[in-house]
Amino acid sequence: MISISRILIGAYAVRSVYMTASMVWSARSLRTDASRVGNTPIDVGPDLTVVIPALREQTVMPRSLACFLQLAADWPQLRVLVVTAAREATQTPVGQQTTEHLCRDLARRHNEQLGREVFHVVSYPGQGRRASQLNYAVGELERLFPANGEEYIAVFDADAVPDARLRAHVARAAVGRPAMMQQPMLPAFHAGTRGKRSAAMSGQDLAAFRRTLGIEYRRIKVAGWCAPGRSRRMLATIARPMVYGVGSGLILRRDKLEEVGFFQEPHDDLAVGHRLSMAGEPIAVLPSINIVEPYQSVAAMARAFSSVAFANAATRRDYRFAAARPTRLSRAGQRLLAARALADGAAWALGPAIVTAAAAHLAARRQFRLLATATLTAAVIEPIVAYRLRGRLLRDFRTPGRADATWQQPARLGSIATFAVQPAVSALGPWLLGLRAIRAAVTGRDLRFTKTDHMGETAR
């Protein structure tokens, strides 16, 4: 039994070293690619329609739309479609402006300022979640902007702030005609934001950075190297990672969106990445980020992550969808990708408990040397490196129309001290999903997922 615990803690330490190296490499790669694109002249930007789903977003929409206004001023092919939900009217106190009314007013003013129709607003009449809103918006695109050649659709959160270099980065990536592009998403607060958060959520800021660069960015890069025809088939099959979409900064070719069955409830983005990965479609990552508001509390994060866990558990459905359609991958390659995604979900839910049990076992047997090594790598070196790289990435970020804008780092000591427990904090998402599934089975009701709301003071 002691040997199993030693293997588990040793693997945990090795993984920490690997993740640290991955963050360093990804940060360097992103900066290098960004500098290359910055030196490339862009004569014309690609046709891009930004779709922003909104529900009770009155506090954050003005800032987000103002950023896209700045981008549209130098990007004639950019359009912005905000899709609100009609049911919000019944949830809004009498006398308070709804998101739809606010956005229609902002769209009118921004269009007048630009002298052309860039901003549009539609209202989803159903009761579905974000994926249903997005599918309704895509249907409305045929009425508003009939397909004209190769176009891309981008999904951004209502609180998203895109990088000012988005046009150049999309234009460069679009040369290869990828089915999907991903602008990595990073949670961060504006420098002027005031509000109280627990130390655990400060540590989550570093964990989110590790996830964004150390996992998501790296996976897309590796998937590009393993694309069909670019490397030996057997090696590519073994090394190819499963790419999952991230809802803010997700950019899709309009024709490919229909091929993957549009957006899926309850979490719209994961299935898109899964299905494109198993189809062997080319996926690109942009060398810039978009910034969104971090979760305010552990409870809010757990609720959001429970829907992510549900979407990950539905990987088998994505596999069946992909297996029934044309693909550039072998059936074995598709199965391996699906198995990896399910293994990721199992490790997410069970990994913290298993590692904690192994550490407690070694401590009881006074096996402190290996524990000290794991603590040094996972609780000291990794968060310190993440903190420094995150600060550098935020300094490199360019806010549209605001050259002097700065973004907050979390409290240094609090975020580093709580970094090691973040896997356990994140695992609350799949555990909450399990509890909800049990309750749904007992009561006979469907699983329901709630929306993450924003704090008013973050809209600046």
C-alpha positions as CSV (number, residue, x, y, z in Angstrom):
1,M,0.0,0.0,0.0
2,I,2.8,2.4,0.8
3,S,4.3,1.9,-2.7
4,I,1.0,2.9,-4.3
5,S,0.9,6.1,-2.2
6,R,4.5,6.9,-3.2
7,I,3.7,6.4,-6.9
8,L,0.6,8.7,-6.6
9,I,2.5,11.5,-4.8
10,G,5.5,11.1,-7.2
11,A,3.2,11.3,-10.2
12,Y,1.6,14.4,-8.6
13,A,5.0,16.1,-8.3
14,V,6.0,15.1,-11.8
15,R,2.7,16.5,-13.1
16,S,3.3,19.8,-11.3
17,V,6.7,20.1,-12.9
18,Y,5.2,19.3,-16.3
19,M,2.4,21.9,-15.8
20,T,5.0,24.6,-14.8
21,A,7.0,23.9,-17.9
22,S,3.9,23.9,-20.0
23,M,2.9,27.4,-18.7
24,V,6.4,28.8,-19.4
25,W,6.5,27.3,-22.9
26,S,2.9,28.5,-23.7
27,A,3.5,32.0,-22.4
28,R,6.7,32.3,-24.5
29,S,5.0,30.8,-27.6
30,L,2.1,33.2,-27.3
31,R,4.3,36.3,-27.0
32,T,6.5,35.1,-29.9
33,D,3.4,34.5,-32.2
34,A,1.9,37.9,-31.2
35,S,5.1,39.7,-32.2
36,R,5.1,37.9,-35.5
37,V,1.5,38.9,-36.3
38,G,2.2,42.4,-35.1
39,N,4.8,42.8,-37.9
40,T,2.5,41.5,-40.6
41,P,0.5,44.1,-42.5
42,I,-3.3,43.5,-42.6
43,D,-4.9,44.9,-45.7
44,V,-8.4,43.6,-45.0
45,G,-10.0,41.9,-42.0
46,P,-12.0,38.7,-42.4
47,D,-15.8,38.7,-42.2
48,L,-16.6,38.1,-38.5
49,T,-19.9,38.2,-36.7
50,V,-19.6,38.5,-32.9
51,V,-22.5,36.9,-31.1
52,I,-23.0,37.9,-27.4
53,P,-25.6,36.0,-25.4
54,A,-27.0,38.2,-22.6
55,L,-29.3,37.6,-19.6
56,R,-29.4,40.1,-16.8
57,E,-26.2,41.7,-18.0
58,Q,-27.1,45.4,-17.5
59,T,-23.9,46.1,-15.4
60,V,-21.3,44.7,-17.9
61,M,-22.8,45.1,-21.4
62,P,-21.9,48.8,-21.8
63,R,-18.1,48.1,-21.3
64,S,-18.1,45.1,-23.6
65,L,-20.0,46.8,-26.4
66,A,-17.8,49.9,-26.1
67,C,-14.8,47.6,-26.8
68,F,-16.3,46.1,-29.9
69,L,-17.2,49.7,-31.0
70,Q,-13.5,50.5,-31.0
71,L,-12.7,47.4,-33.0
72,A,-15.5,48.1,-35.5
73,A,-14.1,51.5,-36.2
74,D,-11.2,50.0,-38.1
75,W,-12.8,46.7,-39.1
76,P,-15.5,47.2,-41.8
77,Q,-16.3,43.4,-41.9
78,L,-17.1,43.2,-38.2
79,R,-20.7,42.8,-37.0
80,V,-22.0,42.4,-33.5
81,L,-25.2,40.6,-32.7
82,V,-26.5,40.6,-29.1
83,V,-29.1,38.0,-28.3
84,T,-31.1,38.6,-25.1
85,A,-33.9,36.5,-23.6
86,A,-37.5,37.5,-23.6
87,R,-38.0,35.7,-20.2
88,E,-35.9,38.4,-18.5
89,A,-38.8,40.8,-18.6
90,T,-40.7,38.6,-16.1
91,Q,-37.6,38.5,-13.9
92,T,-36.8,42.2,-13.8
93,P,-38.3,44.5,-11.2
94,V,-40.9,47.0,-12.4
95,G,-39.2,50.2,-13.5
96,Q,-35.8,48.6,-14.0
97,Q,-34.4,48.6,-17.5
98,T,-33.9,45.1,-19.1
99,T,-30.8,44.0,-20.9
100,E,-32.7,44.1,-24.2
101,H,-33.8,47.7,-23.8
102,L,-30.3,48.7,-22.7
103,C,-28.6,46.9,-25.6
104,R,-31.0,48.4,-28.2
105,D,-30.3,51.8,-26.9
106,L,-26.5,51.2,-27.0
107,A,-26.7,49.6,-30.5
108,R,-28.6,52.6,-31.9
109,R,-26.0,55.1,-30.4
110,H,-23.0,53.0,-31.6
111,N,-24.4,52.6,-35.1
112,E,-25.0,56.4,-35.3
113,Q,-21.4,57.0,-34.2
114,L,-20.0,54.5,-36.8
115,G,-22.3,55.7,-39.6
116,R,-23.3,52.1,-40.5
117,E,-25.3,49.2,-39.1
118,V,-22.8,47.2,-37.1
119,F,-24.7,46.4,-33.9
120,H,-27.9,44.4,-33.8
121,V,-30.1,43.0,-31.1
122,V,-32.5,40.0,-31.2
123,S,-34.5,38.5,-28.4
124,Y,-34.7,34.7,-27.9
125,P,-38.4,33.9,-27.1
126,G,-37.9,30.4,-25.5
127,Q,-36.9,29.1,-22.1
128,G,-33.6,27.4,-23.0
129,R,-30.2,28.4,-21.7
130,R,-27.2,30.0,-23.4
131,A,-26.8,27.3,-26.1
132,S,-30.5,27.9,-27.1
133,Q,-29.9,31.6,-27.3
134,L,-26.9,31.1,-29.5
135,N,-28.7,28.7,-31.8
136,Y,-31.6,31.3,-32.1
137,A,-29.0,34.0,-33.0
138,V,-27.4,31.8,-35.6
139,G,-30.8,31.3,-37.2
140,E,-31.4,35.0,-37.2
141,L,-28.0,35.5,-39.0
142,E,-29.6,34.1,-42.2
143,R,-32.1,36.9,-42.1
144,L,-29.8,39.7,-41.0
145,F,-26.6,38.7,-42.8
146,P,-27.1,35.9,-45.5
147,A,-23.9,33.8,-45.9
148,N,-21.6,35.4,-48.4
149,G,-18.4,33.4,-48.9
150,E,-16.3,32.1,-46.0
151,E,-17.3,33.8,-42.8
152,Y,-16.7,33.2,-39.1
153,I,-18.9,33.5,-36.1
154,A,-17.4,34.4,-32.7
155,V,-19.0,33.9,-29.3
156,F,-18.0,36.2,-26.5
157,D,-19.3,36.5,-23.0
158,A,-21.3,39.6,-22.1
159,D,-18.5,40.8,-19.8
160,A,-15.7,40.0,-22.3
161,V,-13.0,42.5,-23.2
162,P,-11.3,41.4,-26.4
163,D,-7.7,42.2,-27.2
164,A,-7.3,45.2,-29.5
165,R,-5.3,43.1,-31.9
166,L,-8.2,40.7,-32.6
167,R,-8.5,41.7,-36.2
168,A,-4.9,41.1,-37.1
169,H,-4.8,37.8,-35.2
170,V,-8.0,36.5,-36.7
171,A,-6.9,37.5,-40.2
172,R,-3.6,35.7,-39.8
173,A,-5.2,32.5,-38.5
174,A,-7.9,32.6,-41.1
175,V,-5.3,32.1,-43.9
176,G,-5.2,28.4,-43.0
177,R,-9.0,28.1,-43.1
178,P,-9.4,26.5,-39.7
179,A,-12.8,25.1,-38.6
180,M,-12.3,26.8,-35.2
181,M,-10.2,29.4,-33.7
182,Q,-9.9,30.0,-30.0
183,Q,-8.9,33.2,-28.3
184,P,-7.9,32.1,-24.8
185,M,-10.1,33.4,-22.0
186,L,-8.5,34.7,-18.8
187,P,-10.5,35.9,-15.8
188,A,-9.3,39.2,-14.3
189,F,-10.6,42.3,-12.7
190,H,-10.0,45.8,-13.9
191,A,-7.5,47.7,-11.8
192,G,-10.2,50.0,-10.5
193,T,-12.5,47.2,-9.3
194,R,-13.5,47.1,-5.6
195,G,-15.0,44.1,-4.0
196,K,-14.4,41.4,-1.4
197,R,-13.4,37.9,-2.4
198,S,-12.2,35.0,-0.4
199,A,-8.6,33.9,-0.5
200,A,-9.7,30.6,-2.1
201,M,-11.0,32.6,-5.1
202,S,-7.7,34.5,-5.3
203,G,-6.0,31.1,-5.7
204,Q,-8.5,30.2,-8.4
205,D,-7.3,33.2,-10.5
206,L,-3.9,31.4,-10.7
207,A,-5.6,28.1,-11.3
208,A,-7.6,29.6,-14.2
209,F,-4.4,31.0,-15.7
210,R,-2.8,27.5,-15.5
211,R,-5.8,26.0,-17.2
212,T,-5.8,28.7,-19.9
213,L,-2.2,28.6,-20.9
214,G,-0.9,25.3,-19.4
215,I,-3.7,23.2,-20.8
216,E,-6.0,24.8,-23.3
217,Y,-3.4,26.8,-25.3
218,R,-0.9,23.9,-25.3
219,R,-3.5,21.4,-26.4
220,I,-4.5,23.4,-29.5
221,K,-0.8,23.8,-30.4
222,V,-0.2,20.1,-30.0
223,A,-3.3,19.2,-31.9
224,G,-2.0,21.3,-34.8
225,W,1.2,19.4,-34.8
226,C,-0.8,16.1,-34.8
227,A,-3.1,17.1,-37.7
228,P,-3.7,14.4,-40.3
229,G,-0.9,14.3,-42.8
230,R,1.6,16.4,-40.7
231,S,3.1,13.6,-38.6
232,R,3.3,9.8,-38.5
233,R,-0.2,8.4,-38.1
234,M,0.5,6.1,-35.1
235,L,2.5,8.8,-33.3
236,A,-0.2,11.4,-34.0
237,T,-3.0,9.1,-32.8
238,I,-1.2,8.6,-29.5
239,A,-0.2,12.2,-28.9
240,R,-3.3,14.0,-30.3
241,P,-5.2,15.8,-27.4
242,M,-8.9,16.4,-27.1
243,V,-9.6,20.1,-27.6
244,Y,-12.6,21.6,-26.0
245,G,-14.1,24.9,-26.9
246,V,-14.2,27.8,-24.4
247,G,-17.3,29.9,-24.7
248,S,-15.7,33.4,-24.6
249,G,-13.4,33.8,-27.6
250,L,-14.8,30.8,-29.5
251,I,-14.6,31.5,-33.3
252,L,-16.2,29.1,-35.7
253,R,-16.5,28.8,-39.5
254,R,-20.1,29.4,-40.3
255,D,-20.4,26.2,-42.4
256,K,-18.6,24.0,-39.8
257,L,-21.0,25.1,-37.0
258,E,-23.9,23.4,-38.9
259,E,-21.8,20.3,-39.4
260,V,-21.2,19.8,-35.7
261,G,-24.9,20.1,-34.9
262,F,-24.8,23.7,-33.6
263,F,-24.6,24.4,-29.9
264,Q,-25.6,21.9,-27.3
265,E,-27.3,22.4,-23.9
266,P,-26.5,22.9,-21.1
267,H,-22.9,23.9,-21.9
268,D,-22.5,25.3,-25.4
269,D,-18.8,25.2,-26.0
270,L,-17.3,21.9,-25.0
271,A,-19.2,19.8,-27.5
272,V,-18.2,22.0,-30.4
273,G,-14.5,21.4,-29.6
274,H,-15.0,17.7,-28.9
275,R,-16.8,17.1,-32.2
276,L,-14.4,19.1,-34.3
277,S,-11.5,17.3,-32.6
278,M,-13.0,13.9,-33.4
279,A,-13.7,15.0,-37.0
280,G,-10.0,15.8,-37.4
281,E,-10.8,19.4,-38.3
282,P,-8.0,22.1,-38.1
283,I,-8.2,24.2,-35.0
284,A,-6.1,27.3,-34.4
285,V,-5.3,29.3,-31.3
286,L,-4.9,33.1,-31.3
287,P,-1.8,34.7,-29.7
288,S,-3.9,37.0,-27.5
289,I,-6.5,36.7,-24.8
290,N,-9.9,38.1,-23.9
291,I,-10.6,39.0,-20.3
292,V,-13.7,38.2,-18.4
293,E,-14.9,38.7,-14.9
294,P,-13.7,36.1,-12.4
295,Y,-16.2,34.1,-10.3
296,Q,-17.2,35.9,-7.2
297,S,-17.5,32.9,-4.8
298,V,-16.8,29.2,-4.5
299,A,-20.6,28.6,-4.7
300,A,-20.9,30.5,-8.0
301,M,-17.9,28.7,-9.5
302,A,-19.2,25.3,-8.4
303,R,-22.6,25.9,-10.0
304,A,-20.9,26.9,-13.3
305,F,-18.5,24.0,-13.2
306,S,-21.3,21.5,-12.6
307,S,-22.7,22.3,-16.1
308,V,-19.1,21.9,-17.5
309,A,-18.9,18.5,-15.8
310,F,-22.3,17.5,-17.4
311,A,-21.0,18.4,-20.8
312,N,-17.8,16.5,-20.3
313,A,-19.9,13.4,-19.2
314,A,-21.8,13.7,-22.5
315,T,-18.6,13.0,-24.5
316,R,-20.0,9.6,-25.4
317,R,-22.8,11.4,-27.2
318,D,-20.2,13.6,-29.0
319,Y,-18.3,10.4,-30.0
320,R,-21.4,8.8,-31.4
321,F,-22.2,12.0,-33.4
322,A,-18.6,12.2,-34.8
323,A,-18.4,8.5,-35.6
324,A,-21.5,8.7,-37.7
325,R,-20.1,11.4,-39.9
326,P,-17.1,11.9,-42.2
327,T,-13.8,12.2,-40.3
328,R,-10.1,12.5,-41.1
329,L,-9.2,10.3,-38.1
330,S,-9.3,6.6,-37.7
331,R,-12.0,5.0,-35.5
332,A,-9.2,4.1,-33.0
333,G,-8.1,7.8,-32.9
334,Q,-11.7,8.9,-32.2
335,R,-12.1,6.4,-29.4
336,L,-8.8,7.4,-27.8
337,L,-9.9,11.1,-27.9
338,A,-13.2,10.3,-26.2
339,A,-11.5,8.1,-23.6
340,R,-9.1,10.9,-22.8
341,A,-11.9,13.4,-22.3
342,L,-13.7,11.0,-20.0
343,A,-10.5,10.3,-18.1
344,D,-10.0,14.1,-17.7
345,G,-13.4,14.3,-16.1
346,A,-12.7,11.4,-13.8
347,A,-9.4,12.9,-12.7
348,W,-11.1,16.3,-12.2
349,A,-13.7,14.8,-9.8
350,L,-11.6,12.1,-8.0
351,G,-8.0,13.2,-8.3
352,P,-8.0,15.6,-5.3
353,A,-9.5,13.0,-3.0
354,I,-7.1,10.3,-4.2
355,V,-4.0,12.5,-3.8
356,T,-5.1,13.8,-0.4
357,A,-5.6,10.2,0.8
358,A,-2.1,9.2,-0.5
359,A,-0.5,12.2,1.2
360,A,-2.2,11.4,4.5
361,H,-1.0,7.8,4.2
362,L,2.6,8.9,3.6
363,A,2.4,11.4,6.5
364,A,1.1,8.7,8.8
365,R,4.1,6.5,7.8
366,R,6.5,9.4,8.2
367,Q,7.5,9.4,4.5
368,F,8.2,13.2,4.6
369,R,10.9,13.5,1.9
370,L,8.6,12.8,-1.1
371,L,5.8,14.9,0.5
372,A,8.3,17.8,0.8
373,T,9.3,17.5,-2.8
374,A,5.6,17.4,-4.0
375,T,4.9,20.4,-1.8
376,L,7.8,22.4,-3.2
377,T,6.8,21.8,-6.8
378,A,3.0,22.0,-6.5
379,A,2.5,24.5,-3.7
380,V,5.5,26.8,-4.1
381,I,7.2,26.8,-7.5
382,E,4.2,26.3,-9.7
383,P,2.0,29.1,-8.1
384,I,5.0,31.5,-8.1
385,V,5.7,30.9,-11.8
386,A,1.9,31.2,-12.6
387,Y,1.7,34.5,-10.7
388,R,4.6,36.0,-12.6
389,L,3.5,34.8,-16.0
390,R,0.0,36.0,-15.4
391,G,1.2,39.4,-14.5
392,R,3.2,39.6,-17.7
393,L,0.3,38.4,-19.8
394,L,-2.0,41.1,-18.3
395,R,0.7,43.8,-19.0
396,D,0.9,42.7,-22.6
397,F,-2.9,42.8,-23.0
398,R,-4.2,45.7,-25.1
399,T,-7.6,47.1,-24.2
400,P,-9.5,48.5,-27.2
401,G,-9.5,52.3,-27.1
402,R,-7.7,52.4,-23.7
403,A,-3.9,52.3,-24.0
404,D,-3.6,53.1,-20.3
405,A,-5.9,50.3,-19.0
406,T,-4.5,48.0,-16.4
407,W,-5.7,44.7,-14.9
408,Q,-5.5,43.4,-11.3
409,Q,-3.3,40.6,-10.0
410,P,-4.8,38.7,-7.0
411,A,-3.3,39.2,-3.6
412,R,0.2,37.6,-3.9
413,L,0.3,35.7,-0.6
414,G,-3.3,34.7,-0.5
415,S,-3.3,33.4,-4.1
416,I,-0.1,31.4,-3.7
417,A,-1.0,30.0,-0.3
418,T,-4.4,28.7,-1.6
419,F,-3.1,27.5,-5.0
420,A,-2.5,23.9,-4.0
421,V,-6.1,23.4,-2.8
422,Q,-7.6,24.7,-6.0
423,P,-8.1,21.2,-7.6
424,A,-10.3,20.3,-4.6
425,V,-12.2,23.6,-5.0
426,S,-12.7,23.0,-8.7
427,A,-13.8,19.4,-8.0
428,L,-16.9,20.8,-6.3
429,G,-18.4,21.3,-9.7
430,P,-18.6,17.6,-10.7
431,W,-19.6,16.7,-7.1
432,L,-22.4,19.2,-7.2
433,L,-23.5,17.6,-10.5
434,G,-23.6,14.3,-8.8
435,L,-25.8,15.6,-6.0
436,R,-28.1,17.3,-8.5
437,A,-28.4,14.1,-10.5
438,I,-29.3,12.1,-7.4
439,R,-31.9,14.7,-6.4
440,A,-33.3,14.7,-10.0
441,A,-33.6,10.9,-9.9
442,V,-35.3,11.0,-6.5
443,T,-37.8,13.8,-7.4
444,G,-38.3,12.8,-11.0
445,R,-37.4,16.3,-12.2
446,D,-35.0,17.3,-14.9
447,L,-31.5,18.5,-14.1
448,R,-31.4,22.3,-14.0
449,F,-28.5,24.7,-14.2
450,T,-28.4,28.3,-13.1
451,K,-26.7,31.3,-14.6
452,T,-23.6,33.0,-13.1
453,D,-24.5,36.7,-12.3
454,H,-22.1,39.6,-12.1
455,M,-21.3,42.1,-9.5
456,G,-22.3,45.7,-10.3
457,E,-19.0,47.2,-9.3
458,T,-17.1,45.3,-12.0
459,A,-18.7,47.2,-14.8
460,R,-16.3,50.1,-15.2
